[in-house]
Amino acid sequence: QRPCLLRFGVSDELAFEKVGLACGGEIAIWVEPLEEARRRFWQRVCEADHSAAMLTVIDGAPGWVGAWLALDEDASAVEAHRIPQAALPTLNAVAAAALRKGQPHLEEIQVGAMSVRVFTDVIWPRPTLVIVGASHIAIALTSLARALGFCVVVVDPRSAFNNVERFFLVRYHQNRFLVQQSIVYDGCDCVAFASARRPFDDYSFACGPTKSAQNLQLFFV
């Protein structure tokens, strides 16, 4: 029941001849019981579909191994288990840096007179694809995007086309992105225009308050 770091390695010869792998190598696997507080945190993050990070001490003094710190999307500490108060600022800064980069991070750090090895796991919300135009092409694109892990939003003021019967896998069916003949996006990563005709000919495209047009991918299908 105690958390531990397990290692497994295999040579190139053994991997190819006995195991059936293309090459050998070594992996390290962190194994730990699923604490209720940790489960609640990840469940809340997944249900809200926002970013978060969790730092875990995987090597160091016996009393430290398995201690963890959880950060919310604004990099504020929401949970801390078995981490001394004096070490919180240092570990919080390490986890916040990994969260900003959006990548898991393994690092050995100095906390006072003690050296500990920590791993920060980062989760990001699913990317969002906004499809403009509820055409037959958009139906196929929706299925492909969902299979790739995208959250899909279909924008079309025509309720005869943009409805649950035709797009039962999308997150939003309402036309909340249409504002005074402008398609305003905020919180999406890609936009696909699946209609080359009205009612979108006279619509302009604008950015929402938290996004930059330089970071948006536009596609015409």
C-alpha positions in Angstrom: 0.0 0.0 0.0 3.0 2.3 0.1 3.8 4.4 -3.1 7.0 3.4 -4.9 8.9 3.8 -8.1 9.3 0.6 -10.2 11.7 0.2 -13.0 11.7 -2.3 -15.9 14.4 -2.7 -18.5 15.1 -5.1 -21.4 18.1 -5.3 -23.8 17.7 -4.8 -27.5 18.5 -8.5 -28.2 16.0 -9.8 -25.7 13.3 -7.3 -26.7 13.5 -8.4 -30.4 13.9 -12.1 -30.0 11.9 -12.9 -26.9 9.5 -10.1 -26.1 8.6 -9.0 -29.7 9.5 -5.3 -29.2 11.2 -3.3 -31.9 14.0 -2.2 -29.4 15.0 -2.4 -25.8 15.0 0.3 -23.2 14.1 1.1 -19.7 10.9 2.6 -18.2 10.1 3.9 -14.7 6.5 3.5 -13.4 5.1 5.3 -10.3 2.7 3.2 -8.4 0.5 4.5 -5.5 -2.9 3.9 -3.9 -5.6 6.2 -5.2 -6.3 8.5 -2.3 -9.8 9.9 -2.1 -8.6 13.5 -2.1 -6.6 12.9 -5.2 -9.5 11.2 -6.9 -11.9 14.0 -6.1 -9.4 16.6 -7.5 -8.9 14.8 -10.8 -12.7 14.1 -11.1 -13.5 17.8 -10.6 -10.8 18.8 -13.2 -12.1 16.4 -15.8 -15.7 17.3 -15.3 -15.0 21.0 -15.5 -12.6 20.4 -18.5 -9.9 22.9 -17.4 -6.2 22.7 -16.9 -4.5 21.6 -13.7 -1.3 20.2 -12.4 -0.3 17.7 -9.7 3.2 17.5 -8.2 4.3 14.3 -6.5 7.5 13.6 -4.6 8.8 10.3 -6.0 12.2 10.1 -4.4 13.8 11.6 -1.3 13.4 11.2 2.5 11.1 8.3 3.4 8.6 10.7 4.9 8.4 12.7 1.7 7.8 10.0 -0.8 4.2 10.1 -2.0 3.6 13.6 -0.8 1.7 15.7 -3.4 0.5 19.2 -4.3 -2.4 20.0 -6.6 -2.7 23.3 -8.6 -5.8 24.7 -10.2 -5.9 26.3 -13.6 -4.9 29.7 -12.1 -1.8 28.1 -10.5 -3.2 28.4 -7.0 -2.7 25.5 -4.6 -5.9 23.8 -3.8 -4.6 20.6 -2.2 -1.4 19.7 -0.3 -0.8 16.4 1.4 2.1 15.6 3.7 4.2 18.5 2.4 5.8 20.7 5.1 4.6 24.3 5.1 8.1 25.6 4.6 8.5 23.6 1.3 5.2 24.8 -0.2 6.5 28.0 -2.0 9.3 26.0 -3.7 7.2 23.1 -4.8 4.3 25.4 -5.8 6.7 27.4 -8.1 7.9 24.1 -9.7 4.4 22.9 -10.4 3.2 26.3 -11.6 6.1 26.4 -14.1 5.1 23.0 -15.5 1.5 24.1 -15.8 2.4 27.3 -17.7 4.4 25.2 -20.2 1.7 22.6 -20.5 4.0 19.7 -20.2 4.7 17.0 -17.6 8.0 17.7 -15.8 10.6 15.6 -13.9 13.0 17.5 -11.7 15.4 17.1 -8.8 15.1 20.1 -6.5 16.7 21.3 -3.3 14.3 22.0 -0.4 16.3 23.4 2.5 19.1 20.8 3.2 17.1 18.0 1.5 17.2 16.9 -2.2 14.0 15.5 -3.5 12.9 14.3 -6.9 9.5 15.4 -8.0 7.2 14.7 -11.0 4.5 17.2 -12.1 1.7 15.8 -14.2 -0.2 18.4 -16.2 -3.7 18.0 -17.8 -5.1 20.5 -20.3 -8.7 20.9 -21.4 -9.7 19.2 -24.7 -9.1 21.4 -27.7 -12.2 23.0 -29.2 -13.2 23.0 -32.9 -15.8 25.5 -34.0 -17.5 24.4 -37.2 -19.2 27.3 -39.1 -22.0 25.9 -41.2 -24.1 22.9 -40.4 -23.6 21.2 -43.8 -23.3 17.5 -44.6 -19.5 17.9 -44.6 -19.7 19.3 -41.1 -21.5 16.1 -40.0 -18.5 14.0 -41.1 -16.0 16.5 -39.7 -17.8 16.3 -36.3 -17.3 12.6 -36.1 -13.6 12.8 -37.0 -13.0 15.6 -34.6 -14.7 13.8 -31.7 -12.6 10.7 -32.4 -9.5 12.8 -32.1 -10.6 14.2 -28.8 -11.9 17.7 -29.8 -14.8 19.4 -28.2 -17.0 20.4 -31.1 -19.2 23.5 -31.5 -21.4 24.0 -34.6 -22.3 27.6 -35.5 -25.3 28.0 -37.8 -28.5 30.1 -37.3 -30.6 27.7 -39.4 -32.3 25.4 -36.9 -33.4 23.1 -39.6 -29.8 22.2 -40.2 -28.1 22.9 -36.8 -30.0 20.6 -34.4 -29.5 17.6 -32.1 -30.8 15.1 -34.6 -28.0 15.9 -37.1 -25.3 16.8 -34.7 -25.9 14.6 -31.6 -22.2 14.5 -30.6 -21.5 18.3 -30.4 -21.2 20.2 -27.2 -23.2 23.3 -28.1 -26.0 23.7 -30.7 -26.9 27.3 -29.8 -25.6 30.2 -31.9 -23.8 31.9 -29.1 -20.8 32.7 -31.3 -23.0 34.9 -33.6 -23.0 38.5 -32.3 -24.2 41.2 -34.6 -23.1 39.5 -37.8 -19.7 38.7 -36.3 -18.5 35.2 -35.5 -16.8 35.8 -32.1 -14.5 33.1 -30.8 -13.2 32.8 -27.3 -11.8 29.6 -25.8 -11.5 27.6 -29.1 -8.4 26.4 -30.9 -9.6 25.7 -34.5 -12.3 27.0 -36.7 -13.5 25.2 -39.8 -15.7 26.9 -42.4 -17.9 24.2 -43.8 -20.2 26.6 -45.8 -19.2 28.8 -48.8 -22.7 30.4 -49.1 -25.0 32.6 -47.1 -25.8 33.1 -44.3 -22.1 33.5 -43.7 -21.0 35.6 -46.6 -21.6 38.8 -44.8 -20.2 37.8 -41.4 -16.9 39.0 -40.1 -14.7 37.1 -37.8 -13.5 38.5 -34.5 -11.6 37.4 -31.5 -13.0 37.0 -28.0 -11.3 38.7 -25.0 -9.0 35.9 -24.0 -7.7 34.7 -27.4 -5.3 36.0 -30.0 -5.9 35.5 -33.7 -2.3 34.5 -34.1 -3.0 31.3 -32.0 -6.1 30.3 -34.0 -6.1 27.6 -36.8 -8.5 28.4 -39.6 -9.6 25.8 -42.2 -12.0 26.0 -45.1 -13.6 22.7 -46.2 
